[in-house]
Amino acid sequence: MYLLATNKDFKGIEMKKKVITITLCLLASQAFANKAKLGKDFKEQIKSEKITQSSQEIIEIIDTESSKLLDEYRRALQKIENTKIYNDQLVKLLKNQDDEKISLANQISGIKETNEGVVPFMLEMLTTLELMVKNDTPFLPEEREKRVLALKEMMNRADVSTSEKFRRILEAYQVENEYGRTLEAYRGKLLDNGQEKTVDFLRVGRLALLYQTLNQKTQAVWDKKSKQWVKLDDDYRRSITKGLKVARKQTTPELLVLPVKKESI
């Protein structure tokens, strides 16, 4: 069966084609426009994200720099505080030094007056010490005379301060003072009838000075009044021998019976 189309039908078909074509064109144009808009929006979004990222990076950089500046500021404040404390302490030290300078200047100005009063007094002390050694019981004569001679030579030395001279003179007096409170035994020489012999001396403070020959056969005591040695009988031999051992710490201390004259006290 065949259908015959009329001119009217062809016209309707053509019209529909045109409508469809126009619609397709409109849709294509809309799709293109939407695509373009979407691309633009996408680009805008990407640009916005980049701007946001850049802003965040700038914020982080600024925050880091701010932290550094804050740390530097705090360190600067601490340094300023430390410098202030140091300067305050330095001012105190300088003031103390000024006070010391004034004190030293006053002391130096008084040294001349001090020396004028101390030096004659020290010379008088030396003279007294020399006479005491000369007139005293003759124990350790060489040692004591040598000490006095050294002190007299020291007084003429410019490289020894006045205070050091005074200290050494006082020290010599202290040594002489100790002799009066100690027991001592030593070996030395003496002249007996023009002959020199070696004996053991026993010093009992300043109360008595005795000697005993090395063979323990002869003993004597110094008589301060007559300034000579007085021989002792054999009754004192044992006591003197014990006294020598006690003084040398060779035996324990014990009661000793020794001759002590009233004149020698």
Secondary structure in CASP SS format (residue, H / E / C, confidence):
PFRMAT SS
TARGET T0000
AUTHOR 0000-0000-0000
METHOD secondary structure of the structure
MODEL  1
M C 1.00
Y C 1.00
L C 1.00
L C 1.00
A C 1.00
T C 1.00
N H 1.00
K H 1.00
D H 1.00
F H 1.00
K H 1.00
G H 1.00
I H 1.00
E H 1.00
M H 1.00
K H 1.00
K H 1.00
K H 1.00
V H 1.00
I H 1.00
T H 1.00
I H 1.00
T H 1.00
L H 1.00
C H 1.00
L H 1.00
L H 1.00
A H 1.00
S H 1.00
Q H 1.00
A H 1.00
F H 1.00
A H 1.00
N H 1.00
K H 1.00
A H 1.00
K H 1.00
L H 1.00
G H 1.00
K H 1.00
D H 1.00
F H 1.00
K H 1.00
E H 1.00
Q H 1.00
I H 1.00
K H 1.00
S H 1.00
E H 1.00
K H 1.00
I H 1.00
T H 1.00
Q H 1.00
S H 1.00
S H 1.00
Q H 1.00
E H 1.00
I H 1.00
I H 1.00
E H 1.00
I H 1.00
I H 1.00
D H 1.00
T H 1.00
E H 1.00
S H 1.00
S H 1.00
K H 1.00
L H 1.00
L H 1.00
D H 1.00
E H 1.00
Y H 1.00
R H 1.00
R H 1.00
A H 1.00
L H 1.00
Q H 1.00
K H 1.00
I H 1.00
E H 1.00
N H 1.00
T H 1.00
K H 1.00
I H 1.00
Y H 1.00
N H 1.00
D H 1.00
Q H 1.00
L H 1.00
V H 1.00
K H 1.00
L H 1.00
L H 1.00
K H 1.00
N H 1.00
Q H 1.00
D H 1.00
D H 1.00
E H 1.00
K H 1.00
I H 1.00
S H 1.00
L H 1.00
A H 1.00
N H 1.00
Q H 1.00
I H 1.00
S H 1.00
G H 1.00
I H 1.00
K H 1.00
E H 1.00
T H 1.00
N H 1.00
E H 1.00
G H 1.00
V H 1.00
V H 1.00
P H 1.00
F H 1.00
M H 1.00
L H 1.00
E H 1.00
M H 1.00
L H 1.00
T H 1.00
T H 1.00
L H 1.00
E H 1.00
L H 1.00
M H 1.00
V H 1.00
K H 1.00
N H 1.00
D C 1.00
T C 1.00
P C 1.00
F C 1.00
L C 1.00
P H 1.00
E H 1.00
E H 1.00
R H 1.00
E H 1.00
K H 1.00
R H 1.00
V H 1.00
L H 1.00
A H 1.00
L H 1.00
K H 1.00
E H 1.00
M H 1.00
M C 1.00
N C 1.00
R C 1.00
A C 1.00
D C 1.00
V C 1.00
S C 1.00
T H 1.00
S H 1.00
E H 1.00
K H 1.00
F H 1.00
R H 1.00
R H 1.00
I H 1.00
L H 1.00
E H 1.00
A H 1.00
Y H 1.00
Q H 1.00
V H 1.00
E H 1.00
N H 1.00
E H 1.00
Y H 1.00
G C 1.00
R C 1.00
T C 1.00
L E 1.00
E E 1.00
A E 1.00
Y E 1.00
R E 1.00
G E 1.00
K E 1.00
L E 1.00
L E 1.00
D E 1.00
N C 1.00
G C 1.00
Q E 1.00
E E 1.00
K E 1.00
T E 1.00
V E 1.00
D E 1.00
F E 1.00
L E 1.00
R E 1.00
V E 1.00
G C 1.00
R C 1.00
L C 1.00
A E 1.00
L E 1.00
L E 1.00
Y E 1.00
Q E 1.00
T E 1.00
L C 1.00
N C 1.00
Q C 1.00
K C 1.00
T C 1.00
Q E 1.00
A E 1.00
V E 1.00
W E 1.00
D E 1.00
K C 1.00
K C 1.00
S C 1.00
K C 1.00
Q E 1.00
W E 1.00
V E 1.00
K E 1.00
L C 1.00
D C 1.00
D H 1.00
D H 1.00
Y H 1.00
R H 1.00
R H 1.00
S H 1.00
I H 1.00
T H 1.00
K H 1.00
G H 1.00
L H 1.00
K H 1.00
V H 1.00
A H 1.00
R C 1.00
K C 1.00
Q C 1.00
T C 1.00
T C 1.00
P C 1.00
E C 1.00
L C 1.00
L C 1.00
V C 1.00
L C 1.00
P C 1.00
V C 1.00
K C 1.00
K H 1.00
E H 1.00
S H 1.00
I C 1.00
END
